[in-house]
Amino acid sequence: MYNRQDAFYKKAKREGYRSRAAYKLIELNKKYEIYRNGQYVLDVGCAPGGWSQVVAQMSKTRIVGVDLLETGEMELDRYTFIQGDITEQETVDKVLAVSSGYDAVISDAAPNTSGSKLLDHVNSIELVRKIFYFACSVLKPGGNFVCKVFEGEDRDALVKEMRVHFEFCKQFRPEATRKGSFEMYVIMKGFKGLKSE
Ligand SMILES: C[S@@+](CC[C@H](N)C(=O)[O-])C[C@H]1O[C@@H](n2cnc3c(N)ncnc32)[C@H](O)[C@@H]1O
């Protein structure tokens, strides 16, 4: 159950982040350097905007955020928001119109939860697989990709399928992840292209 009064929620309120999720990206980037200053970053499933705020703290980084939902006024520099479903070609075309090559694709996207752990897992795997292949079509060679996956029996097979296209792959659960949550993050660095093994 979501505890709105938890420590990261309060911290986000205090520090002006739009979501407690911001602290997950801060931790992920500190540990794995997924993006660097001056790079082009694509934030998939960006609403309400915490991750984009974190990326924008770097003075020269350009960010494109995509979500099904509106984020409202973001007031960020070097930021473009696209409202749409990342699994639809129309949205992909809009993302590519902004830039045809991204240094990093960061995805915190998740399906709506249903209360069934199995169904949520299956939906998450399906969504992440689509986001992964989309990311491969916009990532520069050597680029990095992070995605959120709900744990379950198909996770290992998905990670195996994705990792062969990258130099480096790790799974990580940030401290800011809510207690009892079954989400985790897969970090992949050094995109090698979509060649088959
Ligand atoms: C946990 S929230 C992201 C929080 C965000 N990282 C932040 O820091 O504020 C997950 C988001 O993924 C979005 N999402 C889920 N499926 C999507 C899809 N197919 N295309 C675009 N966005 C999607 C949801 O609308 C939701 O806003």
Ligand as a Chemical Component Dictionary entry (heavy atoms), coordinates in Angstrom:
data_LIG
# 
_chem_comp.id                   LIG 
_chem_comp.type                 NON-POLYMER 
_chem_comp.pdbx_formal_charge   0 
_chem_comp.three_letter_code    LIG 
# 
loop_
_chem_comp_atom.comp_id 
_chem_comp_atom.atom_id 
_chem_comp_atom.alt_atom_id 
_chem_comp_atom.type_symbol 
_chem_comp_atom.charge 
_chem_comp_atom.model_Cartn_x 
_chem_comp_atom.model_Cartn_y 
_chem_comp_atom.model_Cartn_z 
_chem_comp_atom.pdbx_ordinal 
LIG C1  C1  C 0  5.861 5.413  -12.014 1  
LIG S1  S1  S 1  5.309 6.544  -13.209 2  
LIG C2  C2  C 0  6.796 7.379  -13.650 3  
LIG C3  C3  C 0  7.294 8.343  -12.604 4  
LIG C4  C4  C 0  8.357 9.276  -13.157 5  
LIG N1  N1  N 0  9.589 8.554  -13.434 6  
LIG C5  C5  C 0  8.677 10.377 -12.214 7  
LIG O1  O1  O 0  9.811 10.450 -11.714 8  
LIG O2  O2  O -1 7.819 11.232 -11.980 9  
LIG C6  C6  C 0  5.028 5.510  -14.598 10 
LIG C7  C7  C 0  4.485 6.250  -15.811 11 
LIG O3  O3  O 0  4.538 5.397  -16.954 12 
LIG C8  C8  C 0  3.534 5.839  -17.842 13 
LIG N2  N2  N 0  3.295 4.847  -18.901 14 
LIG C9  C9  C 0  2.856 3.579  -18.762 15 
LIG N3  N3  N 0  2.702 2.982  -19.963 16 
LIG C10 C10 C 0  3.075 3.910  -20.900 17 
LIG C11 C11 C 0  3.137 3.907  -22.320 18 
LIG N4  N4  N 0  2.768 2.816  -23.032 19 
LIG N5  N5  N 0  3.568 5.020  -22.961 20 
LIG C12 C12 C 0  3.908 6.119  -22.252 21 
LIG N6  N6  N 0  3.876 6.194  -20.906 22 
LIG C13 C13 C 0  3.459 5.105  -20.227 23 
LIG C14 C14 C 0  2.340 6.064  -16.922 24 
LIG O4  O4  O 0  1.378 6.913  -17.519 25 
LIG C15 C15 C 0  3.020 6.678  -15.680 26 
LIG O5  O5  O 0  2.914 8.081  -15.686 27 
# 
loop_
_chem_comp_bond.comp_id 
_chem_comp_bond.atom_id_1 
_chem_comp_bond.atom_id_2 
_chem_comp_bond.value_order 
_chem_comp_bond.pdbx_ordinal 
LIG C1  S1  SING 1  
LIG S1  C2  SING 2  
LIG S1  C6  SING 3  
LIG C2  C3  SING 4  
LIG C3  C4  SING 5  
LIG C4  N1  SING 6  
LIG C4  C5  SING 7  
LIG C5  O1  DOUB 8  
LIG C5  O2  SING 9  
LIG C6  C7  SING 10 
LIG C7  O3  SING 11 
LIG C7  C15 SING 12 
LIG O3  C8  SING 13 
LIG C8  N2  SING 14 
LIG C8  C14 SING 15 
LIG N2  C9  SING 16 
LIG N2  C13 SING 17 
LIG C9  N3  DOUB 18 
LIG N3  C10 SING 19 
LIG C10 C11 SING 20 
LIG C10 C13 DOUB 21 
LIG C11 N4  SING 22 
LIG C11 N5  DOUB 23 
LIG N5  C12 SING 24 
LIG C12 N6  DOUB 25 
LIG N6  C13 SING 26 
LIG C14 O4  SING 27 
LIG C14 C15 SING 28 
LIG C15 O5  SING 29 
# 
